[in-house]
Structure formats: structure tokens, C-alpha cells
Amino acid sequence: KLGIINIGVISPVYQAGDVVTLANLQEKGLVDANIGRLKVLASGTLDKPLTIKAEAFSFQAIKMITLTGGQAIELKGE
């Protein structure tokens, strides 16, 4: 099952330089436990460099992540 999360939800709960994964988003209660894949969208603001690992990103989300000095790492789904 594909889950969707916005940059604006991720940004406030992570520190600069953190690595964001589906597993740690689930630990923080930001994504349901039954989600197996993740897509990151650009709604909201990102004010720090984060490395975000997900199966899919919107173009705008990739742009926001890289402009803050972070990385958008696209995982290949099995």
C-alpha cells in the first residue's frame, strides 16, 4: 500500500542532517503501520537539509529537498 506524506509534516519532527525513512516515520506515528511504500509531496515548508528515502517524490518535493542541501533518494520497489 502506498502512503503519501507532505514535506510540511516531515520538517517539524526531524533535525538538520537526519535520514527520513518509512520505518522512522511509522515509529513517530506520521504514517500508518500498514503502509509499505511512500511518496513524498511538496506541500508545506522545509527549512533544513534532510536525506529522505522513499519510493516516489513529486518534482517539487525533490526541488525543495535539494535546495535546502538535502537528498531525495528514490528507493526501487520490489
Secondary structure, DSSP 4 states (H G I P E B T S, - for coil): -EEEEEHHHHGGGS-TTPEE-HHHHHHTTSS-TT--EEEEE--S---S--EEEESEE-HHHHHHHHHTT-EEEEPPP-
